[in-house]
Amino acid sequence: MARHAQRTTSGRCRAHHGRSQGASVTRLPDAVFFDRDGTLMEDAHYIKSPKQVRLLPGAARAVKRINDAGIRAIVVTNQSGIDRGIFTVEDYEPVKAHFEELLRADGARIDASYYCPHHPDFTGACNCRKPATKMFEDAMRDFGLKPSNVAYVGDRWRDVAVSRQLGGRGIMISSPMTNDEDRTRARADEIETAGSITDAVDMVLGLTAANKRA
C-alpha cells in the first residue's frame, strides 16, 4: 500500500504486574499488537537484510499460542532507518517476508504488519511513529477492533504507551534495549511488565495471576 503508516499483511523471569486500564478485562483480547525488533526478533540496529533476521527465543511459540487462541497477531513497528537513508522500503519488504517465513516454519502466523518509516529529525513529526497512535488506529479500523479489548506487547515504553491513550492492556517485556527510562515511564503509567515474551503471553491468556507492585 502507498500510505503512511504502511500496512503489510501476510531463562524466563517471573512477571511483575501493575494496575493498567486493561487489567479489568476478563475475556481474551481480540488482538495483540506486537513490536517486532527486540520483542519477536533480535534488534540488530536498522535491519536491512534478511540475513540479519533472528527470531528471539520463545517468539514463535508465543505468536503461535496467540494464533491458537483465536486472537489476531499484528505487528506494529517503527522503521526510521528508511527516513535515515540506511535502507529502503524495498529492503524492508524481504526482511519482513523472511521474518514471517521463520515464524511460519514453527507454525506461527502474523495477521498483518504496520510500519512507520519516519523520524522527526528528517521529516518532522508524524502521527504514526510510536508512541503515536495512527498505526494502531489504522489496524483497529481495518480489523474492526475495539480499543478496550486489545493488548500491546513490546520491549520499549513507546510500544505499549498507547494503552494509556486508546485503552486496552499494555505489557512491557524486558530486553537488552529496555532502558531505565522505559522502566521508569512504565511504572509512572502503571503499565504491566513481564520478564519475557513467554510471560507476557501467559498474562494475555490469563495463565498468570496479576500481582500489584510493592
Residue pairs with C-beta under 8 A, 6 or more apart in sequence:
1 7
1 8
4 116
4 117
4 118
4 126
4 128
5 114
5 115
5 116
5 128
5 134
5 135
5 138
6 89
6 114
6 115
6 116
6 117
7 112
7 113
7 114
7 138
7 139
7 142
8 93
8 96
8 112
8 113
8 114
8 115
9 111
9 112
9 113
10 96
10 97
10 100
10 109
10 110
10 111
10 112
10 113
12 195
12 196
12 198
12 199
13 174
13 194
13 195
13 196
13 199
14 195
14 199
15 192
15 193
15 194
15 195
15 199
15 200
15 202
15 203
15 208
16 192
16 193
16 194
16 195
16 211
16 213
17 23
17 192
17 193
17 203
17 208
17 210
17 211
17 212
17 213
18 187
18 190
18 191
18 192
18 193
18 212
18 213
19 190
19 212
20 163
20 169
20 170
20 190
20 191
20 192
21 163
21 164
21 167
21 168
21 169
22 29
22 148
22 151
22 163
22 167
22 168
22 169
22 170
23 169
23 192
23 210
25 148
25 149
25 168
25 169
26 206
27 149
28 69
28 70
28 71
28 204
28 205
28 206
29 71
29 149
29 150
29 151
29 168
29 169
29 204
30 71
30 72
30 143
30 145
30 146
30 149
30 150
31 71
31 72
31 73
31 74
31 111
31 139
31 143
31 145
31 150
31 151
32 66
32 71
32 72
32 73
32 74
32 150
32 151
32 152
32 153
32 204
33 74
33 75
33 76
33 136
33 139
33 150
33 151
33 152
33 153
33 162
34 40
34 63
34 73
34 74
34 75
34 76
34 110
34 153
34 154
35 75
35 76
35 77
35 130
35 153
35 154
35 155
35 156
35 159
36 75
36 77
36 99
36 113
37 43
37 44
37 47
37 77
38 154
38 155
38 156
38 175
38 176
38 177
38 178
39 56
39 59
39 153
39 154
39 155
39 159
39 173
39 175
39 197
40 55
40 56
40 59
40 62
40 63
40 75
40 99
40 103
40 197
41 47
41 53
41 54
41 55
41 56
41 59
41 99
42 52
42 53
42 54
42 55
42 56
43 175
43 176
43 177
44 52
44 54
46 81
46 84
46 86
46 87
47 53
47 81
47 87
47 95
48 81
48 86
48 87
48 91
48 92
48 95
49 91
49 94
49 95
50 94
50 95
50 97
50 98
52 95
53 95
53 98
53 99
53 102
55 99
55 102
55 103
55 106
56 175
56 197
58 196
58 197
58 198
59 103
59 197
60 102
60 103
60 105
60 106
60 107
60 108
61 106
61 108
61 198
62 197
62 198
62 200
62 201
63 73
63 103
63 108
63 109
63 110
64 106
64 107
64 108
64 109
65 201
65 205
66 72
66 73
66 201
66 204
67 73
67 107
67 108
67 109
69 205
71 204
72 111
72 112
72 143
72 145
73 108
73 109
73 110
73 111
74 110
74 111
74 112
74 113
74 114
74 139
74 143
75 110
75 112
75 113
75 114
76 113
76 114
76 115
76 130
76 135
76 136
76 139
76 159
77 113
77 114
77 115
77 116
78 115
78 116
78 129
78 130
78 158
79 92
79 115
79 116
79 117
80 116
80 117
80 118
80 119
80 122
80 129
81 87
82 88
82 89
82 92
82 117
82 118
83 117
83 118
83 119
83 122
83 123
84 119
84 122
89 117
92 115
92 117
96 113
100 109
100 110
100 113
103 109
103 110
111 143
112 139
112 142
112 143
114 135
114 136
114 138
114 139
115 135
116 126
116 128
116 129
116 130
116 132
116 135
118 126
118 128
118 129
119 129
120 126
120 129
126 132
126 134
127 133
127 134
128 134
128 135
130 158
130 159
130 161
130 162
131 157
131 158
131 159
131 161
131 162
133 162
133 165
133 166
136 150
136 152
136 162
136 166
137 166
139 145
140 146
140 147
140 150
140 166
147 166
147 167
147 168
148 167
148 168
149 168
150 168
150 169
151 168
151 169
151 170
151 171
151 204
152 159
152 160
152 162
152 163
152 168
152 169
152 170
152 171
153 159
153 160
153 171
153 172
153 173
153 197
153 200
153 201
153 204
154 160
154 172
154 173
155 172
155 173
155 174
155 175
155 177
155 178
155 182
156 172
156 177
156 178
156 182
157 172
157 181
157 182
157 185
157 186
157 189
157 191
159 172
160 170
160 171
160 172
160 186
160 191
161 170
161 185
161 189
161 191
162 168
162 170
163 169
163 170
163 191
164 170
164 189
164 191
169 192
169 204
170 189
170 191
170 192
171 191
171 192
171 193
171 194
171 200
171 203
171 204
172 178
172 182
172 186
172 191
172 192
172 193
172 194
173 193
173 194
173 195
173 196
173 197
173 199
173 200
174 193
174 194
174 195
174 196
183 193
186 193
187 213
192 203
192 210
194 200
194 202
194 203
199 208
202 208
203 210
